[in-house]
């Protein structure tokens, strides 16, 4: 059987406006997930595992790599200590623009505005979106976020400004505080974790011109290497679905000097997986260990083995997948 690698994609591991959860629920779920992974998988560092796949060298059975996108501060304050406690490697994909506080995380700003809105509805592209109940606000946040992802960065930022003004949500919080600064990013590297790029500005690259994509990725890699004093070889495409990158994106990533790039397309990776279209499974921490049992083929195999050894582990329901930014 050919070697294979499962890659998990996390974002935040605690409550945010865009990813709400009950008090303490997400960190507790994250710890449960790590304990499950420690029991049923072999967690490996991403870059050496990718090199082994490329060379046809073996990987441990049930090999799995853990990654984080965006550079949320809770990655440093909550995730990193839990990973170190279990001697688990991980890769953190960082956005220089967020670290610099030069760009606002639009998905968090939008989610905050909708949840704090005094308006009872907003209008977008001829559709009125209600904001009366908590369920209305959650559904509107989800659908408007999805629609805005189809825009280029400049257009989306202008529309976000208009939407937030119409929401009448009051004084805006410090969204930059959600993310690590350069000192925090260096601390992640000093703790032994791999660091990679998640673009310069968190633009959804496939919506930008080829020239803008190349400039973005080149700048991101150069800035990260200069600030962190280490080579940056790996990239994660923002959002990362099949609609969010293109052949021009892959070309830009190669020309910018990356060796691999991760998507959020579902699947395991083998030596035959295109190195700039690596598959990942998005994981939501507050759902706990149960989704890991069913969200990946690796998880399903592990559950079958565990049932034979330890009996039934839980319900046979299959939870829905996570979202990505």
Buried (B, 14 or more C-beta within 10 A) or exposed (E): EEBBBBBBBBBBBBBBBBBBBEEEBBBBBBBBBBEBBEEBBEBBBBBBBBBBBEEEEEBBEBBBBBBBBBBBBBBBBBBBEBBBEEEBBBBBBBBBBBBBEEBBBBBBBBBBBBBBBEBEBBEBEEEEBEBEEEEBBBBBBEEBBEBBBEBBBEEBBEBBEEBBEBBEBEEEBEBBEBBBBBEBBBBBBEBEBBBBBBBBBBBBBBBBEBEBBBBBBBBBBBBBBEBBEEEBBBBBBBBBBEEBBBEBBBBBBBEBBBBBBBBBBBBBBBBEBEBBBBBBBBBBBBBBBBBBBBBBEBBEBBBEEBEEEEEEBEEEEEBEBBBBB
